[in-house]
Amino acid sequence: MSVAGLSTEPRGSIALEIDHVTKRFGDKVAVDDLSLKVDAGSFIGLLGRNGAGKSTTLKMATGLILPTSGTIRILGVDIESSLELKRSVGVMPEDMALLEMLTGPQYLRFVGRMYGMPEDEIAKRQVELFEKLDLAPGPKTLIADYSFGMKKKISLIAALIHGPRVVFLDEPFEGIDPVTSRTIKEILLSLQKKGTTLVLTSHILEVVERLCPLIAILDGGKLKAHGTLAELHGAAGAGRSLEALFFDLVGGVSKGDLSWL
Amino acid sequence: MALTRVGVLATVLGAHFTASKNRVSRELGRFGSVVMAIVVVTLLLTLAIPLLLSFGALGFVFAHSLHYEAAVPLLTLLLGGIAVGGGILSGVSGGAKQLTWESYRLYPARFSSLFLAEIIAGLGDLFPAAFGAATLAVLVGVAVAAPRTLFVAPLVLVEGVVSGILIQLLVSSLASVLVRRIRFAFFVLFFTPVALGAWIDSFHPSPATMAELERAARIAGDVLEASPVGMSTRSLAEAARGSLLHAFELHAIPLASMLLLAWITSRLILIDLAPETHAEGAPGRLWTFDHADAGIAKLSWHTIMGSQIGRFGFIVPLFSIVLIRGPLAQLVGRGSWNVPAAFMYVSLSASSLQLNQFGLDGHGVKCLFFLPIRIEDILRGKMRGLALYQGAQAMVLALLLPLACKVTVNEIVGGLCLAACFFFVQSIVGRYTSVSMPRAISRTQMRASSTPVALVLLGMGLSAASSLVFGGAYTLCQHFAPLALVPVMGGLALAMYVLHDRLTPDAVRYALSKRDKLIEALG
C-alpha cells in the first residue's frame, strides 16, 4: 500500500540529530541534555508518561520552539537556518493547529500552496488521501464542525500532502477509531518502506511496540533507553515484556485497590 | 515549486477571505446574512456615511486653511489621532493576528512574508477598516480643495493605515507581554497617573508660568511638525503649493518610521509566538463551598483570573484613569462626566466575558453539564463569579479615582451603583447570548476570539443603550440633585437585580433548550 507522490530518502544518512538539547520553561526543565540520532528511513517511537518531554522534543525538532541549549539537525541542516528544509518536513502537531473556519479541501489547498505545490497536484493527492483515510465530509462542512477523529485525519493529511522526507507525528492515534487507526498504521508503514523517516510520540505502549522498529523511552526530560525492539527486549531480560521494562525505567508501581470499592 | 513572497501573500489572504466568508455563512445562515446586510446598510447610512462626510468636510476645511499657521498641526493631530487612536483602540480590543502560531513556524515561508500578509489581512477587520475609511475621507476632502495633493495622498493613506495596523498589532502583543508581568504593569500604570494627577492638581500657574507654558506648547507644536505624521501632513501642504518634489522628499522619514515600527512589532510578535509552558504554581487550595452555585462561582473566578484576558481586565481601571486625565480631559475638559465615564468604560470592558460566559471554559463546558447540579446553579454561579470579578475591577477604580481626580464619596458610591446597573443588564443579555452564540476564548493569549459579528453589534447596541439610560440618570442626578445620586442609582441597581432574578427561570429554560449548541460549539 502506498500513497502517490511521497518522496523517498536513501537509507544510511542521519535524518534527525539531537545533540545535548535542553529546554527549560522558567524553573522547570522539560528536556534535559537529550541526545539522539535517527537514521534516514527509520521509524522511531518516543514513549513516555505525560510530561516526560516527548511533545517538547518534537516541537523543538520541528522548529516550533527553540531549545534552551544544544542543537537539532534534520537531514544535516539546522531547521531554523533553512526554509527549504521545511519543505522536506511534515508535522502533525499535538493540538493540530487547523484553520477551523475553512472546509477540509480549502485548508489542504492553503497548506499545499504554502508548500509551493501546484493546484492540480494538491487536488489529486487530496482526493487520494481522503479516500484512503475514509474521510468524506460534506462539501460545505467547516473543519470546526468535524468530529475529533476527522480533525486528526485532516491534520495527518496536511502533514503528508507535500510528500515530506521526514514526518513528525504527535500522538497521532489519540481519539481515533480502530478502523482509521489501522489505516493510519498502514499508511505510515508504507511511507517507511518508501524511505520516509517517521518520528511519532505516544504513551500507548502497544501502538509503539507493534509499529515502530526503533523506540526511545523518555522520563523527566531524560532519555532512559533507546534501541531496536529486540535490543530493548534483551535489556528487559529474558521473557520480560517491553511493558515491564518501561515500568522499571519510569516507575509506576501498582498502588493497590481503592479503599472504598 | 518555490513559493514566492507574492504567492505566500495571495495564499494567506485567500485563506483569510475564505475563512471570513465561511464564518459569516455558518453563523448567520441565509436569513441571518440578509438581516445583517440590512443592519450594516442602515448603520452605514445613519452613522458611517455622515461620519465619513464630516471627516471629508474637515479635510476640505483644513486644505482651504493651509496658509494659516495652525492648520498643518491641527490636520496632523487629526490624521495622527485616527491612526494612533484607532490602532490603540483596536489593539486593546484583541488585535488582528489571525494565523495560528504554528503557521509562522511550520511552512517554508519567511516570517516577514507571513507578517506582511497579516498586516494586509488586518485591513478587513472592523477597526482598521474604520480608521482606513476615516483617513481616506479626510484625504478626499483635502484633494477636493487642493487637487494637487492627489499625488502624495496615496502615500499619506498607506502610512496612516499601515501604521495604525502596526500599532494595533504592537498594542495587542504588548498587552500580552504586560499581562504576563501583571505585577510590574500594575505598579507602573498605577503610579504614573497618580503621580501625574497629583502634579497637575497641585499646579496653579502664575502669569510667568503661563508664558512658559505657551513657549512649551510652541515647542510641542514644532515637535509635532517634525514627527513622521507631521511630515506626512506637511507633504500635503507642499503638494498643494505645487512643490511636488519636496512633498515626496518629506515622506522619507514617515516611510522609514513605518518600517522601524514594523520591525519592532514583528520582534514583539516573535516573543509572543513562543508559547512558554507556565511553571506549576503552589498546590491548589482546597475549595470549600456550601452550595453548588458557590462552587461554580469560585470556578468561574479561578478561570477568569487564570486567563490573560481576565488579568488584563485589572489594567483597564488604570487605562480609564489615564484616559480621563489625559486625552478626554483635553478634548472635553475636566468635569462631572469623568466618574460615570470611568465606571462605564471599566464595566463595558468585561462585556466580552459577560456576553460569552462559557467562552473561557472551552472544552471544560462539558464537565459543568456532567456534574449533578441544576443548570440554574451553573447560571447563578457564573453570575456570582463575574460579579466578584467586575466588582473587584470597580473597587480598584474606586480606590484609584480619589488619587487621580477630585471626587466625592457620593460620586464614587453612585459610580459603583452605576457599575452594578451595567453588570446586571450585561448578565441578563449574556445568559442568552452565551448559549446561542458561544465561542471559545483563549486562556493563554490575548488574541481576538473571532467574536460573531451579530454579537459585536449587539454588544455595541447594549453599551450605547445602557450608557444612555444609566449614564444619563447619573449625570442628571449629579447635575440637578446630587443628594439623590446614590438613592437613585442604588434604586436602579436594585431594580436591575430584581429583573435579573425574575428572568432567571426563562434564562434556565433557554439554556436547556440550547444546551446542544453550547456543547457542540465548545465541547
Chai-1 contact restraints between the chains, C-beta under 6 A:
chainA,res_idxA,chainB,res_idxB,connection_type,confidence,min_distance_angstrom,max_distance_angstrom,comment,restraint_id
A,F25,B,E276,contact,1.0,0.0,6.0,A-B,restraint_1
A,F25,B,T277,contact,1.0,0.0,6.0,A-B,restraint_2
A,G26,B,A279,contact,1.0,0.0,6.0,A-B,restraint_3
A,D27,B,A279,contact,1.0,0.0,6.0,A-B,restraint_4
A,K28,B,A279,contact,1.0,0.0,6.0,A-B,restraint_5
A,G63,B,R105,contact,1.0,0.0,6.0,A-B,restraint_6
A,L64,B,R105,contact,1.0,0.0,6.0,A-B,restraint_7
A,L83,B,P108,contact,1.0,0.0,6.0,A-B,restraint_8
A,K86,B,P108,contact,1.0,0.0,6.0,A-B,restraint_9
A,R87,B,P108,contact,1.0,0.0,6.0,A-B,restraint_10
A,V91,B,L106,contact,1.0,0.0,6.0,A-B,restraint_11
A,P93,B,E102,contact,1.0,0.0,6.0,A-B,restraint_12
A,A97,B,T100,contact,1.0,0.0,6.0,A-B,restraint_13
A,A97,B,E102,contact,1.0,0.0,6.0,A-B,restraint_14
A,M101,B,A19,contact,1.0,0.0,6.0,A-B,restraint_15
A,M101,B,N22,contact,1.0,0.0,6.0,A-B,restraint_16
A,M101,B,R23,contact,1.0,0.0,6.0,A-B,restraint_17
A,L102,B,T18,contact,1.0,0.0,6.0,A-B,restraint_18
A,L102,B,A19,contact,1.0,0.0,6.0,A-B,restraint_19
A,Q106,B,T18,contact,1.0,0.0,6.0,A-B,restraint_20
A,F110,B,A15,contact,1.0,0.0,6.0,A-B,restraint_21
A,R113,B,T11,contact,1.0,0.0,6.0,A-B,restraint_22
A,M114,B,T11,contact,1.0,0.0,6.0,A-B,restraint_23
A,M114,B,Y107,contact,1.0,0.0,6.0,A-B,restraint_24
A,G116,B,M1,contact,1.0,0.0,6.0,A-B,restraint_25
A,G116,B,A2,contact,1.0,0.0,6.0,A-B,restraint_26
A,G116,B,L3,contact,1.0,0.0,6.0,A-B,restraint_27
A,L142,B,N22,contact,1.0,0.0,6.0,A-B,restraint_28
A,L142,B,R26,contact,1.0,0.0,6.0,A-B,restraint_29
